């Protein structure tokens, strides 16, 4: 039985019951998505199955439960992304904080883990203009100079562009100072 699909039902009571019954909190589904990463799977969707993620929905309660039961906070999906990537992409500061606060050996959050195109969580936060998330990652030790496969450092990604992107970059500089060259 693919427990990650059942975890992803999105109902707190169901997740608690499954975890309480000993379900594997690290089992991945066919897309390589673990319960900590997945939150909702809608198998009856008329479109391609829609996936929402615990990290992107800031499902801190479910995330905390799964982590307390040994969920791997660095579990990678097939794109080599971990929950930290997804939370950064969607600006889920609460989930970022949960992952950082839960970071203890041997399950320590890898801040500078790159996905298959070389983006770290910081790249994705900056790409989406989530300045507060970017600052939290930098303050936790994220590498501001790590290059993705396009040769871009996190603060150099084009991102959403326009004034929103400029404001996000300015906020990061004001909060963390200029990046070392």
N, C-alpha and C positions, 0 to 999 in steps of 0.2 A: 504494500500500500504506500503510495507517495504522500507521506505526511506533510510535505511542504505545501501541497495543494490544500490540504485540510487546514493547516495553520493559516493559510492565506485567506481563509473565509472571512476574516476581518471582524469576527465576533469575539470580544474579549473572553466571554464565558467558555466558548468552544476551545479557544487557545489554551486557557487555564486548565480545562479538563484534559485536553490532549497532553499537555506538558506534565500535569499531575499524574497521568497514567503512564508516563515514561516515554512519550514520543521522542524521536531523535530530533533535537533542536538544530542539528547541523546537516540534515539530509537535504540534498538539492533536488530540484525538479529537472525536467528535461532541458531547460534553458540554463541550467547551472545556478539557479537562484535559490538561495537558502531562505528559511523562514524569517530570519532577521532582516533580510533584504525585501522579501515579499510581504504584502499586506492583503491584497485583494485580487482574486482571480475570478473572472466572470465567465464560466464556461458556456453560458447560454446566450452570450452576446451575439447578435446577428453579424457583427463585424469580426475582425480578427480579435481573439480574446484580449480583453483590456487588462493591463496590469498596472496596479498602483503599488507603491512601495512603502514599507514601514518607515524607511528613512525619509522618503519624500512627503509622507503624510504626517511626519512628526509623531508617529505612534509611540510616544515615549513609554507609555505604560506597558505595551506589548514588548517593545525593545528591552526594557528593564527586566521583564519576566524572562525573556529568552536568554539574555546575557547572564542572569542569575542562575540559569540552568545549564550554562556552559556553551551557549551559542558562540561560534567563532566570529569575532567582530571584523576579521580580515578575510572572511569567506569570499572568494572571487566568483563572478559569473563568467559567462563565455566571452565577454568583452574585457575581461580582466579587471572589472570594476568591483569595488567593495562597498559596503553600506555608506562609508564616508564619502565616496564619490557621489552617490545618489543624493545624500543629504546636502552636499555642497551645491549640486546642480539646482536643487529646488529651494535653496535658501533656508533649510530647516535648522536654524541655530540651536533649537532645543535638542534635536537629535544629535547634532554635532557635539554639543556639550555632554550628552549622555555617553557617546562613544569615547570621548576624551576622558571623562571621569571614570569610565569603566576600564580604562587602559592600564592593566596591571599584568606583569609577567605571569604566565607565558602567553597571555592573550592581550598583548600590547598593540594599540592602534598604530598602524604603519602610515604615518602622515604623508610620506613622500612616495607611496606606492603609485606607479604609473599604470594607466589602462593600456589597451593594445595600440593606441595612437600616441602614447606618451604623456597623456594629461594626468596630472595629479588632482587631488581634490581642490587644491588652491587654484589650479588652472580653470577648473570648472566653475568655482565660485566667482572668479573674476570674469570668465566668459559670460556668465549670467548676471553680472553686476550685483552680486550679493556681497556688498562691502562688509557688513557686520560679520558674516560667516568667514570671509577672507581674513579679517582682522583676528578673529578667534583662532583660525588655523595658524596664522603667522605667530601669534602669541604662544601657541602650543609648540612651535618649532618647525612649522612647514618651511621648506626651502623655496625662497622667493626667486632663486636664480636657476632652478632646475628647468631644462629645456624639454619641450615635447618633440615629437618627430618632425614637426614643421620648423624646429629651431626657435620656438617662441618661449620666453619665460612667462610665468603666470600673468604678470602685470602688463605684458605686451600683446596678449591675445586681443583680437579685434572685438570679439564679443557682440553684445547687442548694439553697440555703437551709439553715436549721438550723445546727447547731454547726460543721459542716464549712466552711460559707461564712463564719461569724464568725471561725473560726481562720485562714482564708486572708486575710481582710481585716486581721486583727490582725498577721499575719506581714508583710504588705506595709507596714503602718504602722511596725512595729518595725524593718524593714530599710531603709525608704526615707523615713520620716518622714511627717507628714501632708501631704495634697495641698493645694496652694495653692487658696484659694477662687476 
